[in-house]
Amino acid sequence: MGVLILSSTKCNDPSHFLNGLVHFVLDERDAQKSAVEVGWRKPLPDRVADGYAIENLRFIGHTQEGHLEFSCPHNRSRFREGDILLLDRGNPFDPSNIQANLEVDDGDHLAVSIAQGAGVNLEPVYREPDGWIADQGYLDLSSFIVDALREVGSTTVGTQRILPLLMGVRRPCINTAICDEGLDIAQSLGLNADQQEGFAQSYATDLAWLVQGPPGTGKTRVLAHLAAQLASDGERVLVTAFTHRAINNALNKLTEVSPTTDLAKIGALRRADDLINVSAYGEFSGCPLESSDQGYVIGVTPFAPRTGRLEGVSFDTVIFDEASQITLPLAIMGMLPGKRFIFFGDHRQLPPVLVGRHRDGSLSGSIFEILAGHGFDTMLTQTYRLNDVLTEWPSRSFYDSRLGPISKKVAERRICYPTPPARFTDILDSALPKVFVDLEHWRVTTRHRAEAQVVADLIVTLRECGIAPDQIGVVTPYRAQGREIRSIVRTLLPKQEARGIIVDTVERMQGQERDIVIVSLTTSNTAFAKQVAEFFFQPQRINVAVTRPSCKLIIVGSRHVLDTQPDEPEQQQAVDLLRDLVNSCTYFTLATDGAGRIYGETAPR
């Protein structure tokens, strides 16, 4: 993947390039819509079995936040908080159905928010509270993206800055005097050598710069200091990302490192609940910074500048976080209000989530992947998170062995149990930072009760050892397995403790860290693994999953999945990569019965 995208379109005409992006957006829209509608056409029992519907919902009232609350006796869905749902009476194609956002999922209770737009009629819910169904929803935002692509070819910033950058016609230039000033500032902030370079080059560029941040290397800290300094210089700075979570995380870090910087989050207020000391507003017109003649920082999604929330507001610098998850069209939306563009990300972690098979594969990469490696990027190489054992495999596999712990103290970090473990003593041994626990099952696809039980028992044991809930994380490829684990944990721990332990997919765990992380591989059926090889064995997913812990990684699964033999050589290489990871771990076997009860001893090998 390279900057010279024009070579893939076989034309140096910007209009041809933009038309290719428009077709990409529309093809992806059609693929997403088709995938959802294929599911809708299945009988309800099949939709429920697939995890894309919840039946027998009963409306029971409103939460304190004003959300609709439903009880549900059986919930084995793949849905998670933040998903778009469709409330219906059995026919997902009925135009009178109610679109909702899933706000809270406690297993047998759901809370959803309803967009307060024209035509939303909640009377049927109040009149007939029983018998509702939550189906998978779909939100088409393609018109916003297409409008932005059409605008970029007719604006000065589009024709003179954005398109020349993306098509490889114009390269960034660094002002050496400003770069030297940036180095002095970065040094005074206590940044390490790589961080200083990334800060200074981003500070001094006239057009764009990339900062690659492998796991735990402090890219969000560099981003926060950069945004704060630019605002201090009088610049208007836009911070954006693919998810609200990433934006909020960046803003929280900014207010932590520079409490006096003027900043605000613009967008749906329900997506601001994890902000700390950051004010949130529905629209910029209601924000005190609207009339400010000083520098400030605004956090929004790339869509906000295309709506009434931020429409017509311009910025000096646009900073993208998690840019490795942002497609070219989405990046262009976020770039249009700015003059120069700084991208923080890591193309060795999760790429954009796409549904369609696109004719021009060069357009389906992230903005970060496309621009990386062409002389205007900095890689951070010192991790503050991973100890020496946890750093070795990702460094060797993804970062040319350049990634290492920042200090001897970090390298030698090990988990410390206030109370020694009474169970799983070998697996939880603090002298073994990376272990693989082989349950030896062999027919499992996306959910396995016994594996979920083992994971839950490990969690309970860690709590008995005195490890705080917010320092335990579980990563699994599948929402169904995550729900299985959460449901068991809720029966074993108090509700508040259970909610404090994150159990989620790789997508939700990127950017987070815990002292101890358990990875539940789940799959052992090789025929199924072959079908989903592109997803299950994706190297970036594996990298993210195993780089969340700072002290200890426990991988639970079955070695039988390593017998998978995909047809594609690239996928076979990915299987070999997972095998290499397993071989780098201290290996244990653990015999269980069908319910997950342990009847065999762990045996190191």
N, C-alpha and C positions, 0 to 999 in steps of 0.2 A: 504494500500500500504506500503510495507516495503523494507528494504535493501536486505533481503535474497531472491533475485530474483530466486536463484537456487531452492527454494522450489516450485515456480510456474512452473518451467520447469521440476520439478521432476528429476533433475539430477545436480550433481555438476561438470559436465564436461564443461569447458569453451567453447569448440567447439560447444557443443549442445546449450549453451546459445547464442553464436554468430550466429549460424544458425537460431535460433528463431528470432533474430533481423533482419537478412537478409530477412527472410520471411515477417516480419512486414513491412520493407521498400518496398519490391516488391508488397505486397498486397495494401499498401497505394498508391503506384504509379499507380497500375492498377485501383484502385477505383477512383482516381482523373481523370485519362485519360477517364475512362468510363463515369463519370459524365459530362465531357466536351463534349464528342462525342454524348451522348444522347441529349444534347442541340443542337448540330450542326445538328442533323437529323431532327429537327423540321422545319417547314416552316418558312421563314423569318418573316412574320407578328407575329408568335408566339414567335420567339426569341426576337423580338423587344418588344412585350407586356410583356415578362418575365423579360425584363431589361438586357438581355445578348447579345444585338446587337444594333448598331446604323446604320440606313440606310441613303442613300442620302448624304454621305459625299462628299465634293468638295475640292480638293487640291488647296490652294490659295498661297502657297509659303513657304519660310523658315523663322523661327524666328531668332532673333539675336544670339541665342545659336546654330543655325544650325538644329533645329528640324523641322520636316515637320508639316505644319499647315493646318488644315482642317476646313471648315465651316460646320455646320450641323443645318438644320432648326428645327429639333425636336430631343431632347435628353432627354429621360427619363430612361436612363440606370442605372444599379447598379454600373457601373465602377467608379473607383476613381483613383486619381493620384498615380502612382506606379504600376498599374495593367498591366498585359501582354495582349495585343490585337493581333488580327489577321486581317490584311487588306486584303479583298478579293472582288471578283466581284459577290458573291452570293453563291459560293460553298466553305464552310469552309474546305473541305477535299482536295482541289486542292493543290498539293505540291508546286506550284509556289507562293502561298500566302506569304505575307510579315509579319513577326513577328515584333511587335513594343512594346515599353513601353510608357504608357500614362504619359506624363510629366505635362501637364496643361489641366484642364477642366474648361472652363468658360461658360459652358452651351451650347452656340451656336458656340463655337470655341474650337477645340482640338489641342494640340501640342503633337507630339509623336517623340520619338527617335528610331533610327534603329540601331541594332547591326551591326557594320561594319565588318562582317565576310564574309567568302567566300560564293559566291552564292547569295548574296543579290542584286537583280536587281530592281532598282527604276525607270527604264525607263517606265514601264507601267503607273506609277503614273503621270509622266510628260506628257506622250503621251495622256492619257485619264484621265483628272483631275476629271471628274464628275462620279457619280454613285458608289462610293466606299462604302463598308460596313465594320464596325468594329465589329468583333465577339469576343467572349471570347477566349483568348489564353491559351496556356498550355506550361509549360517549365519542361522538365523531367531532374532532377538533381540526380536521384537515383543512377546512376553509380558512382558518386563521393562518396556517402555515403557507398555504398556496398564495394567499394575499400578500404575505411577507416576501415570498419568492418573486412575485410579480413586481413588487415595489423596489426590490434591491437593484433591478436593472434600470431603474429610472431615477435614482437618487444619487447625489454626489458621493455620499459615504459608501454606497453600494458599488458604484462603477469605478471609483478611484481608490478604494481601500479594501472592501470586503472581497469582491470578485478577483481583483489582482492577487490578493493573498492566497485565496483558495485555489486559484488556477496556476499558481507558481510563477506569475508574471512579476510580482513585486515581493521583495524580501525586506524584512525588518532591518532598520539601522539603529545602532546603539550610540548615544551621545556619551563619549568617554568621560567628560567632566561630570555629568549627572551620574554616571555609573560609579565613579569614584566617590561621589557624595553618598550614593546609595550604600556602598560598601561600608563607609564610616557609620552611617545610621544603623545598618544591620549589625555591625560589630557592637555598637553601643547597646543594642537590644538583646545581646547575648545569644545571637544565632550562631550555629556552627558554620564551618567553612562552606559547605554546599548550600546551606540555607542562605548564607550571605550572598553567594553568587546568584542564586535564583531570585532573591529579593532585588539585588542591584540591577541585574539585567532587565527584570520586569519593570523596575522603576525608571530605567533609562531608555527603553525601546520607544521608537516612534510609531510602531504599528502593532506588533504582537510578540508574545513570548510564551513558552511552555515550561511548566515546572512539573517534572515527573516525581511523584511521591509514592514509592513502595511502602508497604505496610509499616506503620509506626514511625515514619521518618519526619513527621511534624509538618506536613504540607499545609494543613489547616492553620497552624500557628503562623507560618510564613504568610499565607493569604491574609490572615487577620491583621498582622503588622503592616503589610503592604497597603491594604485598604485604609487603615487608620492613618498612615503617613500621607497617602494621596489626599485624603480628606483634610488633613492638617495643612496641606499645601494649597487648599482652596478648591480642590477638584470635587466634582459630583461623581460618585462612584456607584455603579450598579453591580450587585453581587447576585448571581443566578446559578441555578443548578437544575438537574432533571427532577429532583424531588424536594418537597417542602422540608423533609427531614434534613437533607444536606444543607439547604439554605439556612434553616434555623440553627444547625450545628455551627455553621460558619459565623453567623451573627452572634451566637453565644460566646464563641471564642474571641470575637472582636471586642465585645464589651468586657470580656475578662482581661485582655491584654491592654485595652485602652478605654477605660470607663468614661472618659470625657468626650469621646468621639460622638458626634451627632449621627444617629442611625435610626432606622425604622424598618419594619416589615410591612409590605403592602400585599394584601390578598385576603382570601377567605379566613375569617377570624378563627374558624374551627381548626385550621391548620397551624395555629400559633400557640397551642397549649403547652409546648415544650420549650418555649422561649423563656430566657432568664434575664431580667432587667432590660428587655428590649420591647419597646412599644409597637403595637400592631394596629394597622388601620385598614379598613376595607378598600379605600381609594386614596390616592395621593392628594386629592383635593381636600380631604379632611385631615391631612397631616400637617403639623406645625412647620415641617421643613419646606413646605411648598413656598413660603414667602422668605426663606432664608437666603442671604447673599453670601453665606459661608460654605465651606466644603462639608459634605455629608455622605453617608452611605445608605443606600436603599436596597433591601433584599426582596426579590420577586422571582416568580417563575418566568421562563422565556415567553409565555403567553401574555403576561400582564401588559407589556407595552403595546399589544395589539387590541387591547380592550379599554373600556372606560376607566379601569383602575389606574392606568399609567400612560394612557395614550397622549402623544404629543410632548412628552417630557424627554429631554436629551441629557446625555451624560458624557463626561470626558473619558472615562475608562470603564469598560465592562470586564468583570472578573467572573470566570466560570469555575465552579467547583465540580468535582466528579465529572470532568469533561470527557472522560473515556466512555461515558454512557449516553452522550449527546450526539445525535445524528447531525449530518450537515444541514438539513433544512431547519431543524430545531435551533441549531447554533446560529444560523443566519437571522432567525427571529430575534434572538437575544442580542445580536451584534448591531442591528439596525439603529438603535438609539445612541450608539457610542461612536468614539473616534479611534480608540485603540483597544486591544483585546488581550487579556491575560488568561491562560488556560492552566488550571491545576487538575491533574488527574494521573492515571497510570493505566496504559493500554495493556498491561499484564494482569489487570484485574477485570471486573465485569464489563463486557461490551454493551452496546445498545440492545434492548429487547425488541426483536422483530418477529413478525408472524409469517410474512410472505417470503417466497423465493424470488429474488429480484434479478432481472435480466442483466443489469450492470452491477456486478458485485462490488466494484470500487466505490459505489455511492452508499453502500450499506455499512461502512465502517464508521467509527466515531470521528468527530472533528479532531480529537487528540491523536488518534492513531494515524490519521491522514497527514497531519502536520508534523508529527514527531520524526526525529532523525534527520532533519534537514538544516541543522546548524543554528537553530534559534530555540534551543531547549536546554534545561538544566536538570540533571537527575540527582535527587537526594539519596545518599548512600548509607546513612547512619541511622539505625533504628533505635528508638527509645523504648520499644515495646518488647521485642522478641529476645529471649535469652540465646546463648550460643547454640544450644541444641536445636531450638525452634527456628533459628535463622538459617542454619546450614542448608536445608533442603530447598526452600524457596530461592535462596541466594544463588545456589548452583543451578537450579532448574529454570529460573526466569530472569535473573539479573546479572548474568555473566560473572557470578561469584564476587560481585562488587558490594553487595549488601552485608553489613556487619553491625553488631551492637555498638552503641555510641561510647560505651565505657566498660571497664572490667566489672563494675558493680552491676550493670545491666546484663552482661554476659553470664555472670554467675548467679543471677536471680533464680530462686527456686521457690516453689509453693511452701508456705509455712502453715501448718495446722495447729490452731490453738489447743485442740484435743486430738490425739492420734486416732486414725480411723480404726473402727472396730471390725469393719468388713472391707472386702476388696483391698486388703493391705498391700498386696503386690502391685496391683494396678494403680493404686493411689500413692505408691512410694514416691516421695518428693525427690529422690535421687534419679528418677526416671521421667524426664520432662515430656517424652513423646512415646505413647504406647498404642498398639493395635490390639483390640480384643476381638477375637474370632469366635463368633457364636455358631459357625459351621452350618447355618441353614442354607437351603439351596433352591427354593421355589418362590421366593418372595419378590413382589413387584414394588408397589408404592407404599405399603403399610404392613407393619409386622408387630403384633401385640407383644410377643416375647422380647423383641429387641427394645421396644418402647418401655417395657417393664424394667429391663436391665438399666436403661438410661435413667429412668425415674428412681430406681434404687441407688444408683450412683449419686444422684442429686441429693436424695435424703441423707445419704452417708456424709456427703460434703457439708450439708447443713449441720449434722451432728458433730462434725469436726470443727465447726465454728466459722466456716466460710460464708461470707455474707451473700444474700440472694443476688445482689447486683454485681457480684464478681463470678457468677456462674452463668455460662451461656451454652445453648445447644443449637447446633446447625444441622439441618437435614435437607436433602434435595427436594422433598415433597411436603406440601401443605398437609396432606392427609396424615403423614407420619408425625408431623409437628403437632397436629390436633390430638393424635393418639397419646403422645407423650404428655401434653398439657393436661389432658383429661385424667390421666393416672396421677400426675403430680398433684392435681387439685384434691384428690382423695387422700393424699399422704401428708400434705402440708397445709397450714393455715392459708386462707384465701389470699391475704396480703402478701405473704411470703411467696406463694405460687406465682402471683402476678409479677413479682419483682424479678423472677428468673426468666430471661428471654429465651424462648424456644421458637425458632423461625427459620426461614429459608436463607440461602446465601444472599439473595438480593437485599433482604432486610438487615443483614448483618454487616454488609460492607460499610466500612468507616467506623465500626464499633470495636471495642476490645473488652476482654474480661481476664481475670487471673487464670481461670480454668475454662476450657471449652471442650465440650463433648460433640463429636461429629457422628451422627447416626446415618450410615450409608444406606441402610434399609435393603436395597436391591441385591438379590443373589440369583435370580432367574436369568440365565445368560441369554435366552431367546428374547426376553423383554429388554434386557440391557442393550442388546444389539439394536433393537428398534429405537431406543432413546439415547443411543451412544453419543450423538452430537450434543445432547443436553447433559447427560449424566457424567460423561468423561471430559467435559469441556475443561481444558487446562486452567483458564482464568477462574472458573468456579472453584476448582480444587485449591488454587492459590489463595483465594479469598477465605475459603473455609478454614484452612489450616494456619492462617496467619492472624487470627483473632486473639489467641491467648498470649499472655505475657509470661506465664510460668509453666503451664502444663496443658498438653493436648492429649485427649483420649479419643481414638477413632474406634467406633463400635460397628461391626458389620460381619460380613462373611467373605472369606477369601475366595469363595466360588465365583464371585462376580469378576475376578481377574481372569477367569477362563473364557470370557467373552471374546469373540473373534469377529469384529466388524469387517465389512467388505471394503471400506475406504481405508487406504494406507494412513491417512492423517488421523483417523479415529483409532486405528490400531496403535499408533504412536501415543495417543492419549491414554489408552489402556495401559501401555507400558509405563507411562509416567506415573499413573496411580500405583502400579506394581512397585515401582521404584520408591514411592513414598512409603508404602506398607513395609517394604524391606528395610527402610531406614528407621523403623520404629522398633522398640522392644515389643516382642510378640507374646501374646497370651491366648490360650483357648479357654472358653467358658461354656460348659455344658448346661443347658436349660431344658425344662419341659415346655410344652406348648403354651403355658401361661406366663413363661418367663421366670419361673422359680428355678433357682440354681441348685443343681444336684451334683455337679462335678467341680473339682478344684481347678483353680487357675494354674496354668503350667507354663512358665517362661520357656521360650525356645530361641 
